[in-house]
C-alpha cells in the first residue's frame, strides 16, 4: 500500500504590537479536507499523473491501469486557484483578497518541482505586491502568461518558464483569450481579432473572423483547444465549433455541434477534446460527441451527471474522463463502446459550510443537506463520527437550553430535539405546516437569555413566540405582525431587532419590546442605523454584517437596549465572531484578532486558513488552547496563547459590574443557520 505524504506549506502572518496584551497563534493541522475545484484548469493530466488544485493547494494522484486514481501527495497552499503544469513543474496562483488590501496578503505565483510526485517542493515564486485579487495563468508555448483586470485595464505579463523572469507587460482595453502556444484572440462582438505577441509590449493583429454566421447564442468564445496541427475547437454557451487554422491569419469554418435551444453549457464552459471525441457539459448532462468526421460532429451518448451543480474542469486519460466539481471531488467517468458511464467519485468530504461546537462535538454542515459530526475532545486526535442528519436542515441550536430545531422536508415540520446526547438527539416537539410555501418561508430564532423559548418569523412580517419547555406540542404565546417586512431579525433579552431597507446602502433598525410579558410593541425605530443588512446576536452584543466582501461588520452594545450604540468596528472584515474576550474579524480566509474593549484599532494578530472561513471555535484540552476554523474546503486546527491587557481587564470588569442587563460576555453563543 502506498503511503500518502501531505506536505504543509501554510502562510500564517502574525502581527504583534508593543502593548501588554499578546495573541500568538500557529497552525497545527487540518481536521478534514474536501476537494472543491478552483476553476476551469484545476485538473491537468501528464502521462498517468493527475494534478489537481483545490483551494487547499496542490494534490497529486497516480492513475492505475483500470483508471482508478490514488492520491500520493498534497502540498497545502492557502487560497490556491489557477495552475499550469509544464514538464516537471507546476505553476500555481494563490493568495490575495480582492476587496480590501491587507498587509502581506497579495497574489503569488509559485513554481513547484513535481519531478518527485511524492515530495513536491516550492522552488521559486513571483509576488504581485500591488495585486490583491484574481489572477489567471495560461500556457503560451515557451512562456506563460499571467492576466488580470484592474483600473488601468486588462493586464498581460509574459514570463519565461525556467527562471520566471519577466519578458514583457501589455495593457489593453479588452481581455484576450489564449488560443494555442502562439496565438491570442481579442473578441469584439461578432468579430474575433487574431493576434500574435511581439515582446515586450505589443499584440499584433494578424487576422480577423466574423463568427456571426456560426453562433446560435452569444458570440463569446470561452475556451479554445487544439484538436491537431490544423484543427481548432472553440466553445460558447450553445456551440462547439471547429476551424481549420493551418493558415493562422485566416481561419476557415468547418462545422459545429449546437445544443438544443432550452439548454446550454453552464459555469466556465470547460470541455474535453481528442481527435475522436468532444465531451461537454450541458446543464445536468454530460454529452459525448463523435468528431472523427470533423465535418459532421454527432452526438453519441448523453447521461445525467452524478454531481451537484456542474463540472468545473475536466481532462482525459485513455478512455477515462476526470471532472473537478464544486461538491463531489474528482468524478470519474469512462467511455466504452461509444457510451458514457459513471465510475466513482474521489473525495475526503463534501464541501463544508458553517459549523457549531457543542459539548466537545463539532457539527459541520455540508453544501447539500446533511452534516458531519466530529468528536474533538482532544482536537489533535479527533474522531470522525460520520454523517449526522443527512436529510434535514439545522435551523438553530441553543446550547443554553440543550435543544435544537431541524427542518424536515418530508413532512413539512420543524422538529425540536433534546441534544443532551448530541450523538443521538431525542425528538421532544414537532410543529407541522399544511402549506409548503408558508412552511418554507419561516425561520427560527432563539434568545440566549430565554432557553425555553423558540421564536419563528417569516419575511411577510409574521412573528411567533413558543414555549417549548414541555414535551409535546409547543405552546403558542404570541402571534404578532411586525410593523414592516424584515431584512434580518434577531431576538436579544426579549427584544426584537430587525433591519428594514431604507435606501440602496442603508437600513433602518426596528426594536420591538414586551416579549417578556407577551405584549409586543414597537419601542423604537432608528432611521439609517447601519449600512449592513444582516444581524446576529453574540455575547449580548448586536452585530451587523453584509454578505458582500467589500463591507465591514460592526458591534453595537446594548447598555440601553432601545438605543444600541456603536462599540467596535474592525479595520476590515465582512463578518465578526466574538469569542470570550476576543473579536475575530473575518475577510474571506483571513482573520484579524482584536481584544474586546481595547482602545487600539490595530489587530493583535492576523492569521489565515486555507479557504473561505465561515466561523471559528475556541476550545481547550489539557492546558492547550485550540482554535478551529470552519472553512469552505477544510477544517483547520490552530494552537494559540492569549495574555489579556490588565488595563482592559479592569475596564471589562467595571463594565460587567455596572451593566444592568445580563452579562455580555456570556460564553454561550447562539449560531443561526
PyMOL commands that set and color helices and strands:
alter all, ss='L'
color gray80, all
select helices_A, chain A and resi 212-214+379-381+422-424+436-441+515-517+646-658
alter helices_A, ss='H'
color red, helices_A
select strands_A, chain A and resi 5-8+22-33+43-46+49-54+57-63+69-76+80-86+89-95+107-113+121-128+136-140+143-150+153-160+166-172+176-178+183-188+191-198+202-210+223-226+231-235+239-244+252-258+271-273+277-282+285-290+298-304+311-317+320-325+330-336+339-346+352-358+361-366+371-375+383-388+392-398+403-408+413-418+426-432+442-446+453-458+462-467+475-481+488-492+495-503+506-513+521-530+534-538+541-545+554-557+565-569+575-579+582-587+590-595+605-608+613-621+624-631+634-643+671-672
alter strands_A, ss='S'
color yellow, strands_A
deselect
rebuild
show_as cartoon
